[in-house]
Amino acid sequence: MDTENLPSSKTIACEDHLIIWFWETYMHNKGLEQSAILVELMNLGDLLVKVRQTQPGFLLKSSSSELVCEAVSQTVITGDVFYHKNKHFIN
């Protein structure tokens, strides 16, 4: 029987958090109005929901469970320092 190892729900949630957090921080740093940021975040959320519905085990190729879960804690602990250290992922 061929089985696929799907990522845990924690890993998926952590990756989604990172995607949203980096995008929101990027837009704040670019000086976008809060109302524009909220619209963009709602659109991103809709896109992530569609991706998760069509491909439940989808993760970015560079993601690993340990990496994304650790990175989430760093967004909480170090915030902008973590963003500036890793912003090359979105630029």
Secondary structure as a PSIPRED ss2 file (coil, helix, strand):
# PSIPRED VFORMAT (PSIPRED V4.0)

   1 M C   1.000  0.000  0.000
   2 D C   1.000  0.000  0.000
   3 T C   1.000  0.000  0.000
   4 E C   1.000  0.000  0.000
   5 N C   1.000  0.000  0.000
   6 L C   1.000  0.000  0.000
   7 P C   1.000  0.000  0.000
   8 S C   1.000  0.000  0.000
   9 S H   0.000  1.000  0.000
  10 K H   0.000  1.000  0.000
  11 T H   0.000  1.000  0.000
  12 I H   0.000  1.000  0.000
  13 A H   0.000  1.000  0.000
  14 C H   0.000  1.000  0.000
  15 E H   0.000  1.000  0.000
  16 D H   0.000  1.000  0.000
  17 H H   0.000  1.000  0.000
  18 L H   0.000  1.000  0.000
  19 I H   0.000  1.000  0.000
  20 I H   0.000  1.000  0.000
  21 W H   0.000  1.000  0.000
  22 F H   0.000  1.000  0.000
  23 W H   0.000  1.000  0.000
  24 E H   0.000  1.000  0.000
  25 T H   0.000  1.000  0.000
  26 Y H   0.000  1.000  0.000
  27 M H   0.000  1.000  0.000
  28 H H   0.000  1.000  0.000
  29 N H   0.000  1.000  0.000
  30 K C   1.000  0.000  0.000
  31 G C   1.000  0.000  0.000
  32 L C   1.000  0.000  0.000
  33 E C   1.000  0.000  0.000
  34 Q H   0.000  1.000  0.000
  35 S H   0.000  1.000  0.000
  36 A H   0.000  1.000  0.000
  37 I H   0.000  1.000  0.000
  38 L H   0.000  1.000  0.000
  39 V H   0.000  1.000  0.000
  40 E H   0.000  1.000  0.000
  41 L H   0.000  1.000  0.000
  42 M H   0.000  1.000  0.000
  43 N H   0.000  1.000  0.000
  44 L H   0.000  1.000  0.000
  45 G H   0.000  1.000  0.000
  46 D H   0.000  1.000  0.000
  47 L H   0.000  1.000  0.000
  48 L H   0.000  1.000  0.000
  49 V H   0.000  1.000  0.000
  50 K H   0.000  1.000  0.000
  51 V H   0.000  1.000  0.000
  52 R H   0.000  1.000  0.000
  53 Q H   0.000  1.000  0.000
  54 T H   0.000  1.000  0.000
  55 Q C   1.000  0.000  0.000
  56 P C   1.000  0.000  0.000
  57 G C   1.000  0.000  0.000
  58 F C   1.000  0.000  0.000
  59 L C   1.000  0.000  0.000
  60 L C   1.000  0.000  0.000
  61 K C   1.000  0.000  0.000
  62 S C   1.000  0.000  0.000
  63 S C   1.000  0.000  0.000
  64 S C   1.000  0.000  0.000
  65 S H   0.000  1.000  0.000
  66 E H   0.000  1.000  0.000
  67 L H   0.000  1.000  0.000
  68 V H   0.000  1.000  0.000
  69 C H   0.000  1.000  0.000
  70 E H   0.000  1.000  0.000
  71 A H   0.000  1.000  0.000
  72 V H   0.000  1.000  0.000
  73 S H   0.000  1.000  0.000
  74 Q H   0.000  1.000  0.000
  75 T H   0.000  1.000  0.000
  76 V H   0.000  1.000  0.000
  77 I H   0.000  1.000  0.000
  78 T H   0.000  1.000  0.000
  79 G C   1.000  0.000  0.000
  80 D H   0.000  1.000  0.000
  81 V H   0.000  1.000  0.000
  82 F H   0.000  1.000  0.000
  83 Y H   0.000  1.000  0.000
  84 H H   0.000  1.000  0.000
  85 K H   0.000  1.000  0.000
  86 N H   0.000  1.000  0.000
  87 K H   0.000  1.000  0.000
  88 H H   0.000  1.000  0.000
  89 F H   0.000  1.000  0.000
  90 I C   1.000  0.000  0.000
  91 N C   1.000  0.000  0.000
